[in-house]
Amino acid sequence: MTGVRKRQERRAFEVRPSGPPPDEEEDEENENRLPSRWHLAIASYQIFLIYLNYSIVIPTVHKYAESLDAPGGFAGGFAGVLVGAASVGAAVLQPLYRLLLKRSYAVTFLVQACLMLVGSIIYALAGLARTWSLLLVGRVIGGLGGSAYPVMTFLSEAVGKKHRSNVTSIVIGVSRSLGYALGPVFAAALVYVDFRVGELTIDKRNNPGFFIALLCVGQLVAVSWSFPREGSKLVDKKETNESRLPTTSEAAAEDKSKKEKVVHLLTLSWFAVTVFSCPILICGWELGATKLLQGAFGWSIQSSALALGGIIMCTIVPLLLGGKLTYKFSDAFIERVSFTISLVSCVGLFAYGSESEISVWARTLPYLISSFILMNFVTLPTVLAYSHVTKVCRASEIERMQNLLSVVGYLSRGVGAVTGDLLSPNALAGLFMGLLSFILVTNLLLGKRLLPKVS
């Protein structure tokens, strides 16, 4: 008994390390983890390429299609089909990307860059072959590499929850806006590149394809040089390991009621609806504004491209600011404010009065100002949704939700491109208001369900 008592006394006076328990230290470290800046730069460039490949053809695609006797022409909607075809291609290979991610991030990124390179070259050579069908084939093949899902999965796994919204707003949001904005700007600049190489004419129609192919080569070199070779551990993550995953916001209670499960499903569905609706607004506006500026307002390709590019470029500011605000305010609150302002701005997108009663500039200025406000405030919540959902869903749902949101986003980009090309300005503005109203109201109804769970 004396020996036992002495051991107990020694334990009582034993010096223990100060600070939180090891498990809490590990959780705090995981919450704050960040990958290297070089890896974040490569991921950002991948997103930039995807959206640049999507948008760079917009100012010139109608001229290219008309020169090859494509059906319908710009007003007939074929230009919208060509632009949106890249999004359809991105959704097709989603199952393959899930398999590749399980094995290697680097290999997945390389496959994407190769597909965009090949598709861009085919698009550029369609003029030489004198067939419009190659335009469509090139856009579809290039779109096969246009999946943001690998980058989003990488961020969900490599970035801690504390920094995830801020990093996502930069890597996904800023790169996305740069791609959208610089696409029309590069297209306007490439208008002045015009020469012949044998039978091949390199001009404003096919320059975008060659330009994207050149940028893809640079990405292939960067990824091959340094990017994680290991695969994702989030793919096919089992629920039994949820409590150990650092990104988990709350372990699912086994005795969760049916009502709670339904509400949880509705909460996750809100993210899917939001990610489907917002790209329709963005892409629909881009196609609709191009047609309106070049058609009704009589702007040149260069002027309309620079105007669109400038408006989208400005979205970088709210993305950077919004990323910093996520440390102080919840993602849900930022989304509500953004959607409210976006909804009000749609009022200026309607055409009031006849063309004979109102001057061109009296119609153009309100449209451009409202477009500026809309694009700046709808882009931020679109990007935040990808990081926001990882704070609300369970660990086993993170990769599946990123997969679902990616597919939904691709399809909505295609829908937006065709819709923006076909609908009148008033019909498009009405559609925007309807989508924004639904998203905002459902966001308010879900309330606290959209707040991150306490670990």
C-alpha positions in Angstrom: 0.0 0.0 0.0 2.9 2.3 0.8 4.3 1.9 -2.7 1.0 2.6 -4.3 0.5 5.8 -2.2 4.0 7.0 -3.2 3.3 6.5 -6.9 0.0 8.5 -6.5 1.9 11.3 -4.8 4.5 11.4 -7.6 1.7 11.7 -10.2 0.0 14.5 -8.2 3.2 16.6 -8.3 4.3 15.5 -11.8 5.1 18.4 -14.2 2.7 18.4 -17.2 3.1 20.5 -20.3 0.9 23.6 -20.3 -1.6 24.5 -23.0 -4.5 22.6 -24.5 -4.6 18.8 -24.7 -2.9 17.1 -27.7 -6.2 16.5 -29.5 -7.1 20.2 -29.3 -3.6 21.3 -30.5 -4.0 18.9 -33.4 -7.4 20.3 -34.3 -6.2 23.9 -34.1 -3.3 23.1 -36.3 -5.6 21.4 -38.9 -7.9 24.4 -38.8 -5.0 26.7 -39.7 -3.2 24.6 -42.2 -2.2 26.0 -45.6 -0.4 24.5 -48.7 2.6 26.2 -50.2 2.1 29.4 -52.2 3.5 27.7 -55.3 0.8 25.0 -55.2 -1.9 27.7 -54.7 -0.5 29.6 -57.7 -0.7 26.5 -59.9 -4.2 25.8 -58.7 -5.1 29.5 -59.4 -3.7 29.3 -62.9 -5.6 26.1 -63.6 -8.9 28.0 -62.8 -7.8 31.0 -64.8 -7.2 28.8 -67.9 -10.6 27.1 -67.5 -12.5 30.3 -67.5 -10.3 32.1 -70.0 -10.9 29.1 -72.4 -14.6 29.6 -71.9 -14.8 33.4 -72.4 -12.1 34.3 -74.9 -14.1 33.2 -77.9 -17.2 35.3 -77.0 -16.4 38.5 -78.8 -15.4 36.8 -82.1 -17.3 33.4 -82.1 -20.2 34.8 -84.1 -17.9 36.1 -86.9 -16.1 32.8 -86.9 -19.3 30.8 -87.2 -20.7 33.0 -89.9 -17.5 32.7 -92.0 -18.0 28.9 -92.0 -21.7 29.1 -92.8 -22.7 27.7 -89.4 -26.4 27.2 -88.9 -28.4 30.0 -87.3 -25.6 32.6 -87.0 -25.2 34.7 -83.9 -28.8 35.7 -83.5 -29.9 32.1 -84.1 -28.2 30.9 -81.0 -25.4 28.9 -82.5 -22.8 31.2 -81.0 -24.3 30.4 -77.6 -24.1 26.7 -78.3 -20.4 27.0 -79.2 -19.7 29.0 -76.0 -21.7 26.6 -73.8 -20.4 23.5 -75.4 -17.2 23.8 -73.2 -19.4 23.5 -70.1 -21.1 20.3 -71.4 -17.6 18.8 -72.1 -16.5 19.5 -68.5 -19.5 17.6 -67.0 -18.8 14.5 -69.2 -15.5 13.5 -67.7 -16.4 14.1 -64.0 -16.4 10.4 -63.1 -12.9 10.0 -64.7 -11.6 13.0 -62.6 -12.9 11.3 -59.4 -10.8 8.2 -60.3 -7.8 10.3 -61.2 -8.0 12.3 -58.0 -7.8 9.1 -55.9 -4.4 8.5 -57.5 -2.7 11.8 -58.2 -3.6 15.5 -58.1 -0.7 16.3 -60.6 -1.9 13.7 -63.1 -5.4 15.1 -63.0 -4.2 18.6 -63.6 -2.0 17.4 -66.5 -4.9 15.6 -68.2 -7.0 18.7 -68.0 -4.4 21.0 -69.5 -3.8 18.5 -72.4 -7.5 18.4 -73.2 -7.8 22.2 -73.3 -4.7 22.3 -75.5 -6.0 19.8 -78.0 -9.4 21.3 -78.1 -8.1 24.9 -78.6 -5.9 23.8 -81.6 -8.9 22.0 -83.2 -11.0 25.1 -82.7 -8.3 27.3 -84.3 -7.8 24.9 -87.3 -11.6 24.8 -88.1 -11.1 27.7 -90.5 -8.4 25.9 -92.4 -10.6 22.8 -92.8 -13.5 25.2 -93.7 -16.1 23.3 -91.6 -18.1 24.7 -88.7 -18.5 21.2 -87.1 -14.8 21.4 -86.0 -15.7 24.5 -84.1 -18.1 22.5 -82.0 -15.8 19.5 -81.7 -12.9 21.7 -80.5 -15.0 23.5 -77.9 -16.4 20.2 -76.5 -12.9 18.6 -76.3 -11.4 21.7 -74.8 -14.3 21.7 -72.3 -13.5 18.2 -71.2 -10.5 19.7 -69.4 -12.6 22.6 -67.9 -13.5 21.0 -64.6 -12.9 23.1 -61.4 -13.7 20.1 -59.3 -10.1 18.9 -58.9 -9.0 22.4 -57.6 -12.0 22.6 -55.3 -11.2 19.2 -53.8 -7.6 20.2 -53.4 -8.6 23.3 -51.4 -11.1 21.4 -49.3 -8.4 19.0 -48.3 -5.3 21.2 -48.1 -6.8 24.3 -46.5 -8.1 24.5 -42.9 -11.6 25.7 -42.2 -10.4 29.0 -40.7 -8.8 30.1 -44.0 -10.9 28.2 -46.5 -13.3 30.9 -47.5 -10.6 33.5 -47.9 -8.3 31.2 -49.9 -11.2 30.0 -52.0 -12.2 33.6 -52.8 -8.7 34.2 -54.1 -7.8 30.9 -55.8 -11.3 30.2 -57.3 -12.9 33.7 -57.3 -10.1 36.0 -58.3 -8.7 33.5 -60.9 -12.2 32.9 -62.2 -12.9 36.7 -62.6 -9.5 37.2 -64.3 -10.3 34.4 -66.8 -13.8 35.8 -67.5 -12.5 39.4 -67.7 -9.3 38.9 -69.7 -11.0 36.6 -72.2 -12.8 39.4 -74.0 -9.8 41.7 -73.4 -7.3 39.3 -75.0 -9.8 38.7 -77.9 -9.9 42.4 -78.5 -6.1 42.7 -78.5 -5.7 39.6 -80.8 -7.9 41.3 -83.4 -4.8 43.1 -84.6 -2.8 39.9 -85.1 -3.4 38.9 -88.8 -1.0 37.0 -91.1 -0.7 33.9 -93.2 1.4 30.8 -93.0 0.9 28.9 -96.3 -2.8 27.9 -96.5 -3.3 28.8 -92.8 -4.7 32.3 -92.1 -4.1 33.4 -88.5 -6.5 36.2 -87.7 -9.1 37.4 -85.1 -11.3 34.4 -85.6 -8.8 31.6 -84.7 -6.2 33.6 -82.6 -8.1 32.7 -79.3 -7.5 29.0 -80.0 -3.8 29.3 -80.6 -3.4 31.6 -77.6 -5.1 29.2 -75.2 -2.9 26.3 -76.5 0.2 28.3 -75.8 -0.9 29.1 -72.2 -1.7 25.4 -71.6 1.9 24.5 -72.5 3.1 26.7 -69.6 0.7 25.0 -67.2 1.9 21.5 -68.3 5.5 22.6 -67.4 4.5 24.1 -64.0 2.5 21.0 -62.9 5.1 18.6 -64.1 7.8 20.5 -62.2 6.1 20.8 -58.8 2.6 19.7 -57.7 1.4 17.1 -55.2 1.8 13.6 -56.7 -0.4 11.9 -54.1 -4.1 11.5 -54.5 -7.1 12.8 -52.5 -8.1 11.2 -49.3 -11.5 12.8 -49.5 -12.7 10.7 -52.4 -14.9 7.9 -51.1 -14.4 9.0 -47.5 -16.2 6.7 -45.1 -18.5 8.1 -42.4 -16.7 6.0 -39.8 -13.7 8.3 -40.2 -15.6 11.6 -40.0 -14.5 12.5 -36.5 -10.9 12.4 -37.5 -11.2 14.6 -40.6 -10.0 18.1 -39.8 -12.5 19.8 -42.0 -15.5 18.3 -40.2 -17.8 20.9 -38.7 -19.9 18.5 -36.7 -20.1 14.7 -36.4 -23.5 13.3 -37.5 -25.5 12.1 -34.6 -26.7 8.5 -35.1 -30.1 9.2 -33.6 -30.7 12.1 -35.9 -34.4 12.5 -36.5 -36.0 12.2 -39.9 -37.0 15.9 -39.7 -33.4 16.9 -39.2 -32.2 14.8 -42.0 -34.8 16.4 -44.4 -33.7 19.9 -43.3 -30.1 18.9 -43.7 -30.8 17.7 -47.2 -32.7 20.9 -48.0 -29.7 22.9 -46.8 -27.4 21.1 -49.1 -29.9 21.4 -51.9 -29.8 25.2 -51.4 -26.1 25.2 -52.4 -26.8 23.2 -55.5 -29.6 25.6 -56.5 -27.4 28.6 -55.9 -24.4 27.2 -57.8 -26.8 26.4 -60.7 -28.5 29.8 -60.7 -25.6 32.2 -60.4 -23.6 31.0 -63.4 -26.8 31.4 -65.5 -26.8 35.0 -64.4 -23.1 35.6 -65.1 -22.9 33.7 -68.4 -26.3 34.8 -69.6 -25.4 38.4 -68.9 -22.1 38.1 -70.7 -23.7 36.7 -73.9 -26.7 39.0 -73.7 -24.6 42.1 -73.1 -22.3 41.3 -76.0 -25.3 40.9 -78.3 -26.9 44.1 -77.0 -23.8 46.3 -77.2 -22.8 45.1 -80.6 -26.3 45.0 -82.0 -28.7 47.5 -80.5 -26.0 50.0 -79.3 -23.7 49.6 -82.3 -20.5 49.0 -80.4 -17.4 47.4 -82.1 -15.9 44.1 -81.1 -13.1 45.8 -79.3 -15.3 48.3 -77.4 -17.8 45.7 -76.3 -15.1 43.3 -75.3 -13.2 45.9 -73.2 -16.5 47.0 -71.5 -17.4 43.4 -70.5 -13.8 42.6 -69.5 -13.6 45.8 -67.4 -16.8 45.0 -65.5 -15.8 41.5 -64.8 -12.3 42.5 -63.8 -13.7 44.8 -61.1 -15.2 41.8 -59.4 -11.8 41.0 -58.0 -12.2 43.8 -55.4 -15.3 42.4 -53.7 -13.8 38.9 -53.9 -10.7 40.0 -52.0 -12.7 42.1 -49.6 -15.3 39.4 -49.1 -12.6 36.9 -48.3 -11.3 39.1 -45.5 -14.8 39.7 -44.2 -15.4 36.0 -43.7 -13.1 36.2 -40.6 -15.6 38.6 -39.0 -19.0 37.8 -40.5 -20.6 34.4 -41.5 -20.6 33.3 -45.1 -24.4 33.2 -44.9 -24.7 36.9 -43.9 -22.3 38.0 -46.7 -24.4 36.0 -49.2 -27.6 37.6 -48.1 -26.3 41.1 -48.4 -24.8 40.4 -51.8 -28.0 38.7 -53.2 -30.1 41.6 -52.0 -28.0 44.3 -53.8 -27.8 42.1 -56.9 -31.6 41.8 -56.9 -32.1 45.5 -56.7 -29.6 46.2 -59.5 -31.6 44.1 -62.0 -34.1 46.9 -62.2 -31.6 48.8 -64.4 -31.3 46.0 -66.9 -34.8 46.5 -68.3 -35.3 48.5 -71.5 -37.7 51.4 -70.7 -39.4 53.2 -73.6 -38.9 52.8 -77.3 -35.6 53.4 -79.2 -37.1 56.5 -80.9 -37.9 58.2 -77.6 -34.7 57.6 -75.8 -31.1 58.2 -77.0 -28.6 55.4 -77.2 -26.5 56.7 -74.3 -29.6 57.2 -72.1 -30.2 53.4 -72.6 -26.6 52.3 -72.4 -25.4 54.1 -69.2 -28.1 52.6 -66.9 -27.6 49.2 -68.4 -23.8 49.4 -67.8 -24.1 50.7 -64.3 -26.6 48.1 -63.3 -24.5 45.4 -64.9 -21.4 46.6 -63.0 -23.3 46.3 -59.7 -24.9 43.0 -60.6 -21.6 41.3 -61.6 -19.7 42.6 -58.6 -22.3 41.4 -56.0 -23.4 38.1 -57.6 -19.8 36.8 -58.2 -18.9 36.9 -54.5 -21.6 34.6 -53.1 -21.2 32.3 -56.2 -17.6 31.6 -55.1 -18.3 31.5 -51.4 -20.8 28.7 -51.8 -18.0 26.3 -52.7 -16.2 26.8 -49.4 -19.4 27.5 -47.3 -20.8 24.1 -48.1 -17.7 22.4 -46.6 -18.4 24.0 -43.3 -22.0 22.9 -43.2 -22.0 19.3 -44.5 -20.5 16.2 -42.9 -17.0 15.0 -43.6 -18.2 12.1 -45.8 -20.3 14.5 -47.8 -17.6 17.1 -48.6 -16.1 15.5 -51.8 -19.5 14.4 -53.0 -20.9 17.9 -52.6 -17.9 19.4 -54.4 -18.5 16.9 -57.2 -22.2 17.7 -57.4 -21.6 21.5 -57.4 -19.0 21.2 -60.1 -21.3 19.3 -62.4 -24.2 21.7 -61.7 -21.9 24.7 -62.3 -20.8 23.4 -65.7 -24.3 22.7 -66.9 -25.6 26.1 -65.7 -22.8 27.8 -67.6 -24.0 26.1 -70.8 -27.6 27.0 -70.0 -26.6 30.6 -69.3 -24.7 31.0 -72.6 -27.7 29.7 -74.7 -30.2 31.6 -72.6 -28.3 34.9 -72.9 -28.0 34.5 -76.6 -31.7 33.7 -77.2 -33.7 35.8 -74.7 -34.5 39.5 -75.1 -32.9 42.0 -72.6 -36.2 42.4 -70.7 -36.8 38.6 -70.5 -33.3 38.1 -69.3 -33.6 40.7 -66.6 -36.9 39.1 -65.5 -35.2 35.7 -65.3 -32.4 37.2 -63.2 -34.8 38.8 -60.7 -36.7 35.5 -60.4 -33.6 33.4 -59.7 -32.2 35.9 -57.2 -35.5 36.3 -55.4 -35.7 32.5 -54.9 -32.1 32.2 -53.7 -32.5 35.1 -51.2 -35.8 34.0 -49.7 -34.6 30.4 -49.2 -31.4 31.6 -47.7 -33.4 33.6 -45.1 -35.7 30.7 -44.4 -32.9 28.3 -43.8 -31.4 30.8 -41.3 -29.1 29.1 -38.7 -28.9 26.0 -40.8 -26.4 27.8 -43.0 -24.1 28.7 -40.1 -21.0 26.6 -39.5 -21.3 24.0 -36.8 -19.1 24.2 -33.8 -16.6 21.4 -33.7 
